Amino acid sequence: MINTTQRIQSLNTHFFATLEAKITLLQKDGCDIIRLDVGTPDMPPAPHITATLSKAASRPDAHGYQNYRGTPALRQAWRKCTGGFMP
């Protein structure tokens, strides 16, 4: 038998696994549940969305590594959100 460490034993159940169990119980009780929590689309994206994605992916400047510090706009938004804290 494999002994697990205390740290592994203290891990909680994944949030979506717990949510799935609750939803299953509600559905068994006859509730009609509309899932907005996970990406399970039953229709493809609208053509204008896939066209825009394709156009963006074909840009030569759309490929490469991001600056590890983030863009200036991201850093500014982060400072605003955190009151000036920068990791």
PyMOL commands that set and color helices and strands:
alter all, ss='L'
color gray80, all
select helices_A, chain A and resi 6-9+15-28+47-57+60-62+72-82
alter helices_A, ss='H'
color red, helices_A
deselect
rebuild
show_as cartoon
